[in-house]
Amino acid sequence: MKLETPPCLRLLPPEIQAQFAQIKFSPRGLVSGFKSGEHRSQRLGTSTEFAEHREYSPGDDPADLDWRVFGKMDRYYIKQYVEETNLQVTIVIDTSASMRFQGNHASRSFSRFEYACHIAALLASIFLQQGDAVGLIEVGASVRNWLPTRSNPAQLRRILQSLHDAQPSGESNPAVAIHEIAERLPKRGVVFLISDWLSELGPVANALHHLKHRGHQISLFHVLTEEELTFPYSDATQFRDIEGVCGDLDVDPASIRRQYHQNLTAYLNELRDVCRQVPVEYTLFNTREAYEVVLRRYFAERWGGAG
């Protein structure tokens, strides 16, 4: 009897996972080693040597609460320990309705959201297999779901299940969500932000500065479809705002093609400028291109990944 693969595991095809199985990545300036236990760090984490207390924040593991301190002070405090040099990796994924847009290319029929989920799943696998702690945050107009960072083997299944269960809906407000994340993330680490970034960039820039100021290394992943990048439409076309803010719009594509490309170029240049100023690593993903190929190129160019 052949067992059926659980749906959530389809986000991480074994043949793609295997391509990254022997690769090690280390972020610039954060840690000197890869796996917990190999190198000692002055940062605080979850090793066995107690260091100090800090107040409980939403997203912290309740298992780390010090109930003796609660009994004395009637306040929640987390026990912190001297941390070994593994990374704290947080993957933030946009679950707003606009991420449902799919495009028309049969060769890569992922919606923006499905494509983003595959990126998130592969990122989680890469870092967990080298002993790092990984968490997942789903956002829309604010934070919707928070899976705290863990480094145990079961964490990958939890992340995959959470991605599988997520349903893109509602409006997006990445600036509000990033400000909230900046206040709640307790540790200096690596943050991947995956979205279509269809938002006003001024507030986004301020939010990215806030997150950067908290000591995190940030990578912004920009997921767009081939149609958005090339605008191949020729016949009269009706465009619809998936998030429901604006009404339907009937357009003659030929009459707006030049202006569309000008506006798109200006928008992409502005977003890249924001990332340079913060600074934040910027990577554009076209859903027509295999996500694993783009990720391998990203790691090779920016993280010095080597087989």
N, C-alpha and C positions, 0 to 999 in steps of 0.2 A: 504494500500500500504506500503510495507516494504522498507525502505530506505537502500541502499547499503552503507556499511562502506567505507569511503574514504581510498584509498590504503595506505596512509601514516600512518593511525591509526593502521594498522595491525602490525606495528613494536612494538606496546605496547599492547599486549593482556590484556583485563581487569582483567582476573583471576590472571595474574602474577603481574600486577600493584597493585591489592588488597592485595597481600601477603606482600607488603612493605608499605602499606598505614599508618599503625600506628607506624612505626619505626622511631626513631629520631637518627640522627648521628651528632657528633661534632668532628672536627679534633683536634688533639693534638696541643696545643700551639698557635692557631690562634684566636679564639674568646671565649668568656665566655658564650654565649647564642646561640639560634637557630634562632629566627625570628626577622626581622626588627622591631624595636620599643620596644623590651623587655629589651634590655641592651644597654648602651651607650658605644661607642668605641672611641679611639683617632685616629683611621684611618679615611681617607677621603672617602666619598661616595656620596650618593644622597639623604640625608635627607633634611629637609627644612631649616636648619641653615647654612648659607653661611660661608665658611672658607677661601678659597683663590682661585687664578687662577693658571692654568698651561697651557703650550702650547698644542695645538691640536695634536693628533696622529691618524694615520689611524686606524679605528675600533672604535673610540669614537663616541658617539651619537651626530650628528649635532644639535640636540635639546638643547644640553648643551652649545653651543657656546654663548659667551657673545658679542653681536653685538655692544654694546656701546664701549667696549674695541677695537674691530676691527675698529670702526669709528675713534678712536683717534690714534691708533698705526698701522693700516693697517696690523695687524697680527691676526691669529686665536688663541683664548684662550678659555679653557674650565672652566666653573664655577664648583668648588668643594665644597662639603658640609661635615659637620661632619656626619659620617656614623654610623648608628645603627649596631648592631652586627649580621648581616647576612653574609653568605659566598659569595665570588665571585668564582664561579666554572666554569672552562673552560674545555671542552671536545674536545680533538684533535683526529681526526680519519684519518687513512691512506687510501687514495683513489687511490693508485697506482695500476697498472694492476695485480701485484702479489696477491693482495687481492681477486682476482676472483677465486683462486684455491678452489675446493670444496671437493675433496675426494669422497669416494664411499659408505659411510654408509647411508643406507636409513632411519635409525632411526632419524638421525639428518642431514638432507640434505642441511644445510646452507653452502654457501661458506664462506670463512674467512671474506669477507666484509659484507655479510648479518648477520653473527653472531656478528661482531663488531657493526653493526648498531643497533641490538637489545640491546647490552650492553649499547651503548650510549643513546638510547631511555629510557631505564630503569633508568640509572643514572640521566638523565634530570628530569624524573618524580619524583624520590626520593627527589632531592634537591629542586625542585620548589614547591613541596607540603608542604615542611617545611619552605617556605618563603625565600629561598636563590636565588641569581641571577645566572643564568646559561647561558653560551655561547657555541658556536660550531665553531671549526676550522677544515676545510678539507685541507689535505696536500698531496702532491706528491713529486716532486723534489723541491718544495717550497710551500708556502701557496697558496691555490687555492680559498678558500672561507672562509669568516670570518663573523660569526653572533655574534655581541657583546652581552655581558652578560645583561640579563634583569630578573626581578623577577615577572613580571606580568603574569597572567594566559594564555595569548595568546602566550607566548614564547614557551611553549611546542609544540603547533601546528606548529610554525615556524621551530623548530628544527626537528620535525618529517618530515615535508615537505622537508626540505633541505636534510635530510638523504635519503629520498625516491628518490629525484631527482638526487642525486650524482651517477656518473657512474665511477667505478674504471678503470683507464687507465694510460698509460705512465709509466715512471720510477719513482722510489722513491729515495729521499735523505733526510732521517729524520734529519740528523745533520743540514743541511742548513735550513730546516723548523723550527726546534726548536730554532736555533739562532735568526731567524726572529721573532718568537713568543716571545722570551725573551726580545727583544728590544721593541716590540709593546704592550705587556700586561701592562696596566698602574697600576694595583693594585696587592698587595700581596694577594694570594689566593690559591685555590686548583686546580691543573692541572692533568687531566687524559689523558694519552697518549696511544692510542690503535692502534696496528700495528702488523704485522708479524715479524718486526725487522730483515728482511733479508738485512743486510747492514754491512759495516765495523764498528766495535764497537769502535775503537779509536776516530774517529770524533764524534760519538754519545755520548761518555763519556764526551768530551769537551763541547758539546752542553748542556748536562744535567747539568754539573757544572755551565754553564752560567745561565740557567733557575733557578737553585737552589740559585745561588748567588743573584738573584733578589727577594728572599724572599718567593718563592712559595713552598707549599707542593706538592710533585709530586708522582703520582702512575703510574707505567708503566704496562700496560696490554699486555701480549704477547699471540697472537692468532695463534694457529697452529692446523692442522688437525691430526686425529688419524694416518693417513698414514705416515705423516712426523715424528711422534714420534715413530712409531713401525716398519716402512718400511716392510709391509707385502707381498710385491711383490715376486712372484716365477717365473713366465714365463718371457721370454725376453720382455722388456718394453722400449718404447720410451718416453724419458722425454723432455719436451719443456719449454723453458724460456718464461713465459707469458709476461714479459716486453720486449722481443725481443732483448735483448742485446747479447745473445749467440744463436747458432744454435741448432737444435734438436740433441739429444744424444741417441743412441741405447745402451742399457745396459743389461747385464746378472745380475739380482739382487743378485743371490747367490754369485757371485764373489766379490761383493763390500759391502755386508751386514755388515760384521764386521767393515770395515773401516768407513762405513756410521755411524754406532752407535758410534764409537769412536769420529768421527768428531762432531756429534750432541751433545754428552755429553760435549766435550770440549767447544763448542760454547755456550751451555746453562750455563755452569759453568762460562765462561768469562762474559756473560751478567749479571748473578747474582752478580758476583764480582764487576762489574761496578756499579750496583745499590747499593750495600752495601757501596761502597766507596763514593758515591756522598753526602748523601745517598738518595735513592729513593725506594719506596715500589714496590716490584716486584710480579706479579701474572701471572701464566701460565694458559691459557685457552685452553682446548682441545675441539674442536667443537663437539665432540661426547657427551660431558657432557652438561647438561642443563645450559645455561648461568646464569639463575636466582639462581641456586643452588650454583654456584661458587661465584657469587656476594654476596649472603647471608653469605657464609663462610668468604669471604674477609672482609665484614663489621664487622662481629662478632669478628674476630680475631684481626683486626687492628684499627677499629674505635669504638669498644665497643657498637655496635648497640644493642638495646634492644627493645623488643616489648612492 
